[in-house]
Amino acid sequence: MKASAREIELLGERIKSAWRGSGLKQREIAERTSIEPSQVSKICNGKFKTINGHVMQICKFLGVPIDEVPPEDELVDPVWLKIEESVRQLWDKTPEGAEKIANLLESVERLQS
C-alpha cells in the first residue's frame, strides 16, 4: 500500500496505541501472528517505513483500520494523538472515570487562564 511518510507516521501511532491498549506483550502478538518478534517490535512501536504485509497483518490482529487513513491534509496532529493516548491510559472505561478526567482537565484549563 502506497502511503506518505505522514500517513505512515499516523498509522504507526494508531498501532502503538492499539497495542498498548490491548494489554498484550509483543511476544504474544508474534506467536499469534507468526511474525518475527523483532518485526513485531518495530511495527508496534511505529518504526516502519512502508505498509507491508506484516504491518497489515498486525493492524488486522489489533483491529486497527488501515483503509481509513485520511488524506494528507486531514491528518490528525501527532501532539493531539499523544494527548488522546494519555487520556485513554488514564480512563478506567467507566462513566465515573470519564467524569473525573473531565474535571481534572477543566481544573488544568482554569489554572492556565
N, C-alpha and C positions, 0 to 999 in steps of 0.2 A: 504494500500500500504506500503510495507516494504521499508524503506529508512534509510541511515546512518544519524547520527547526523549532519554531514556536509551538506548532501543533504537537510535535513530539514531546516538547517540554511539558505542555499541559497534560497530555496523556500520561506522562511519567508521574506527575503529581497525583493524578487520579488513581493510578495503580498503587502508588505508595500509600495513599490514604485508605484505599480499599484493603490493602494487605494489613496495615496496622489495625484497622477496624475489625478484621477477620479473627484476630487472635491466634492465627496460625504461625508456626515457625516456618522459615524459608525451607528448612529440611523437609517438612511435611508437604509443602507445595511441590518440591522437587520429586518426592516419592509419588505423589498422586498424579503428577503430570508427566512423569518420566523425562523431565528436563534436567540437565546437569545442574547441581547446586550452585556452581559459580555463575551460570547464566541466570538462574532464578534470582540470585542476589543482585546482580546488575539490574535486572528488569524491575524487581520490587523496590529498588532504590532509585528508579528513574534514570539509570545510567545506560541508556541505549541510544543509538543514532538513527536506526531505521525501524519501521514497524514490520517486523518479520513474523514468521510462523510461530516462534516461541513467544513473542510479545502477544500475539493474537490469542494463543492458547492460554496464557496466564490471564489475559483480560477476560476471556470466557470463563475460566475457572473462578475468578474473583468477582465476576458479574459486572465488569467494567465495560460499558458500551464503547466500541471503537468506531462505530459508524455515526456517532453523534459528535464528532469533533467539529466544532463550528468553524466557519471561515475565519481566516486570519484576523480580519477587522472586528470580529465578535468575540475574540478570546478573552477569558477572564484574567484579570491581573493576578500574577503569581503571589503577590503580597496578600491579596484578598483570600486566595486559596489557603495560605498559611494560617490566617485568622480563622477561616472556616474549619480547618483541620483541628486547630486548638480547641475551638468551642465543641466540636464533636467529641474530642477526647474527654472533655470535662463533663459532658452530659451523660447522665445515667439512664436516658431514654424514658424518663417519667415526666408527667406534666409539672410535678413539683420541682424537679431538677431544672426543667426549662425555665420556670419562673425564677428560681434562684440565680441562674446565669443571666437572665434578662435584668434582674435587679442589680446584679454586680456590674453589668455593662452600663446601666443607667447611672450608677454611682461614679464610675470612671468618667462618664460624659460630664457629670456635674463638676468633678474635680478639674477637668480640662477647660471649663468655661470661665 
